[in-house]
Amino acid sequence: MCLTEEGRSLYLRLAREMDDQRLQALDYKYQSESTTTVDFELHNIVQCEIARRHKQRLMELNRSLWLSSRHGRCVEGVKRWLVRNRLWSSARRQVIEPESHSFFERYLWWLIALAVLMSPLVLVLSLMQGIAKRLTGLVSRQHQPAAH
């Protein structure tokens, strides 16, 4: 004997409405006294609800930890600025395109962000290029025959 779809959805709704202590007590009861397939199905629903709540709490704690870090606060500040200037919608998690702006105006902030992120890389590459030129100059001077 198995639960019907209506019974399963009803019990899932009831499990979601229960508080944590009652849900834990129900889990313990099903763990110790399950004898039929219906009991096993109900126990599975209770376990899935407990796991869902655990995952939700873990996500909330990770979010709090992220917001407590310097990097997290910086990123969230940039996101708030983008939302405030109607360049990003946190509800849809996508970029909002302005109605009538030129290509340059539309992507100006992305270009600035790209330039800020790329500037250290460009600096490192130019330093490496200068070092490589100096090294190749030293090597080429060592291989030249000495003039008497």
SULTA-V395860 format. One record per residue. N is the residue number from 1. SS is DSSP state (@ for helix, = for strand, . for the rest). Layout:
# SULTA-V395860
n = [N & N]
ss = [SS & SS]
This chain:
# SULTA-V395860
n = [1 & 2 & 3 & 4 & 5 & 6 & 7 & 8 & 9 & 10 & 11 & 12 & 13 & 14 & 15 & 16 & 17 & 18 & 19 & 20 & 21 & 22 & 23 & 24 & 25 & 26 & 27 & 28 & 29 & 30 & 31 & 32 & 33 & 34 & 35 & 36 & 37 & 38 & 39 & 40 & 41 & 42 & 43 & 44 & 45 & 46 & 47 & 48 & 49 & 50 & 51 & 52 & 53 & 54 & 55 & 56 & 57 & 58 & 59 & 60 & 61 & 62 & 63 & 64 & 65 & 66 & 67 & 68 & 69 & 70 & 71 & 72 & 73 & 74 & 75 & 76 & 77 & 78 & 79 & 80 & 81 & 82 & 83 & 84 & 85 & 86 & 87 & 88 & 89 & 90 & 91 & 92 & 93 & 94 & 95 & 96 & 97 & 98 & 99 & 100 & 101 & 102 & 103 & 104 & 105 & 106 & 107 & 108 & 109 & 110 & 111 & 112 & 113 & 114 & 115 & 116 & 117 & 118 & 119 & 120 & 121 & 122 & 123 & 124 & 125 & 126 & 127 & 128 & 129 & 130 & 131 & 132 & 133 & 134 & 135 & 136 & 137 & 138 & 139 & 140 & 141 & 142 & 143 & 144 & 145 & 146 & 147 & 148]
ss = [. & . & . & . & @ & @ & @ & @ & @ & @ & @ & @ & @ & @ & @ & @ & @ & . & . & @ & @ & @ & @ & @ & @ & @ & @ & @ & @ & @ & @ & @ & @ & . & . & . & @ & @ & @ & @ & @ & @ & @ & @ & @ & @ & @ & @ & @ & @ & @ & @ & @ & @ & @ & @ & @ & @ & @ & @ & @ & @ & @ & @ & @ & @ & @ & @ & . & @ & @ & @ & @ & @ & @ & @ & @ & @ & @ & @ & @ & @ & @ & @ & . & . & . & = & = & . & . & . & . & = & = & . & . & . & . & . & . & . & @ & @ & @ & @ & . & @ & @ & @ & @ & @ & @ & @ & @ & @ & @ & @ & @ & @ & @ & @ & @ & @ & @ & @ & @ & @ & @ & @ & @ & @ & @ & @ & @ & @ & @ & @ & @ & @ & @ & @ & @ & . & . & . & . & .]
